[in-house]
Amino acid sequence: MTLRLTVAAAALMLSSAGFAAVTLTVPEEIKIVAVNDQEVTGGLFRSTEKYKLDAGENLLTVRYSEFFQHADNSHDILKSGVAAIRTPALIDGQEYRLGLVNAPKDFDAAQKYKDQPIFGLYDKSNQLLVQQAGAKKEQKTIFSNGVLGNAVDFTKKEVVPENQPAPIYAQSVAVKPTNVVSPVAAPKNVTINENGADQQLIQLWQKASKAERQKFMSWLAEQAN
């Protein structure tokens, strides 16, 4: 029964993607927390991901998160607070990507960068459409300590940190002065709940490469911190 539900959910996810008009590519250093206030759960071994959005304006809630392996085989996971990116009107059938502006090149630089990361939205010609810096300090009215760590309150109409700097848009784009955003086909997390799942996890870990294990540890830390 559970397997049939899982297959149905996967089919629904694929079919919904067929109706979406815009493709957004997101690197592993950027985590999509929500799209248009709809919470998004990322994959387990995530690297570069693609999301399907409707054309028009969208509100992307994101955070910077990066895994660092040190010479002594220890590791650190640096994670920023959330930032809300109001996109310009995305064009039907076009491809866009998120990236880090002035991305850190080492651990020391990343420690400072996480305090106020800068996100950029680019079109397929690599033109920067909007630049959004994160807030310096998380707002207690927006975050609450839950089982999965700092959780965003999606019961609010729009989740935007109050002290977040104003976005910088390219002169060639325009954003309507409104809080209304286009609906989005938000990616859905498909969960398999079968007997012996723990054994499957053990087998996956044993077969995983070093890079895949690091991604798993990074994902696990996001859930626990």
PyMOL commands that set and color helices and strands:
alter all, ss='L'
color gray80, all
select helices_A, chain A and resi 2-19+107-113+197-207+210-224
alter helices_A, ss='H'
color red, helices_A
select strands_A, chain A and resi 22-26+30-35+38-39+49-53+59-69+75-86+95-100+118-123+128-133+143-146+149-152+168-169
alter strands_A, ss='S'
color yellow, strands_A
deselect
rebuild
show_as cartoon
